Amino acid sequence: MSESSDAGDPTWSFATLAAHAGEGLEPGEWQPTSTPIYNATGFAMPSFDALDEVFAGTRPGFYYTRDGNPTVRAFEVAVAALEGAPLAGAFSSGMAAIHAAILAAGLQPGDTILATRDCYGLTRVLLTTHFAELGIRTAFVDMTDLPAVERGLADRPGALYLETISNPLVKVFDLPALVRMARAAGARTLVDNTFASPYLLRPLEHGADLVVHSATKYLGGHGDVTGGTVAAGDAATGRRLHHLAKLLGAVLGPNEAWLCHRGLKTLPLRMARQCENALEVARWLEAHPAIARVYYPGLRSHPQHVLAKRLLGAHYGAIVAFDLRDACREAVRAFMDVLRLIVPAPTLGDLRTLTLYPAQASHRGLTPEQRGEVGIGDGLIRLSIGIEEPADLVADLDQALSGGG
Ligand SMILES: Cc1ncc(COP(=O)(O)O)c(C=O)c1O
């Protein structure tokens, strides 16, 4: 678990922090330009007493990679800096990060979570199976409906759980209002910031308590690594997270941490380009006769467009979803199987544009009724827009929507 106080000058802008944070922490005068990959299980102690001091937390140092590693620390410091957190921790996947964040929030058997109805499918499964079996019950609510949230908070949940931009319908929630409401009801706020990334939104600035990422997505950014992060809004929660990471053992390995950190350095460049491409593709799709509806917060037609503009600024994320007019699995298959450039792959946040059918992949764990309740129809397709030339993306979509050939 690493502190943002090592991250560089706090007056630096986001892009400068992304490029520099976490580097320069190596011992010695000659700093490598990139923190090396420490493929070591453990670290030999300089003296018998030194190990005692490191265990006691009175002296910095590493002794066992599950409990801390210089390559992992470099990435954690960078994440803490970009999320504006005192402490951040790296985990082996986004799911491991969500698991740890819920435990770090201090929830206990008998407690409840008030969660967004619109969330990653496996998050919902985690909440309704694993945590339910541990005695932590989850109630789901549409978080665009603030009076409904208020009613849910009347039951005194221990935590409010939401995504900044939802998966897959890219709903945008009024985070400042939700945090205020949660605080007033004594609940902590946990935010999955994967879709927005800290480039668009830093939930801790709005008072959230814990911020989760699937680093597999935009933080890593290149489709070559699986990882997760949790940024804690206060040092005590950060320390609890550290302790949990050690116990759960689902920590990020040094090779993965290095890839994530390398990716993070270009986050602002990638996100800016991907968001601009997404807006262009969304506008094009909106005018296409084969499309019934486009979901993208940058479009005026999006129900939370004004909120998104206020909360996210000039960019609106790089996920675009759309409903085929011919809303059936066969039409989706016909579209996906003739794509030439866009990659049909069940992930997102890559440099390359990817597509996924939520009913088949990300939200497969939901019953058809649950999908219907959330608004995930049989013709819904999700695009994760990459850094390519937008004209090439549009050309591929055009030919696929016309049946290929
Ligand atoms: C919003 C969101 N959160 C968490 C996860 C889980 O991340 P991971 O696959 O790294 O475990 C995903 C995966 O797609 C996701 O979309």
The ligand as an ORCA input file, in Angstrom:
! r2SCAN-3c Opt
* xyz 0 1
  C     -16.819     -1.584    -14.517
  C     -16.049     -2.828    -14.231
  N     -15.605     -3.049    -12.998
  C     -14.893     -4.164    -12.671
  C     -14.607     -5.124    -13.622
  C     -13.815     -6.338    -13.236
  O     -12.482     -6.183    -13.610
  P     -11.478     -7.391    -13.887
  O     -11.938     -8.067    -15.139
  O     -10.137     -6.747    -14.007
  O     -11.567     -8.317    -12.710
  C     -15.030     -4.923    -14.936
  C     -14.741     -5.933    -15.964
  O     -15.139     -5.821    -17.094
  C     -15.782     -3.758    -15.245
  O     -16.264     -3.516    -16.484
*
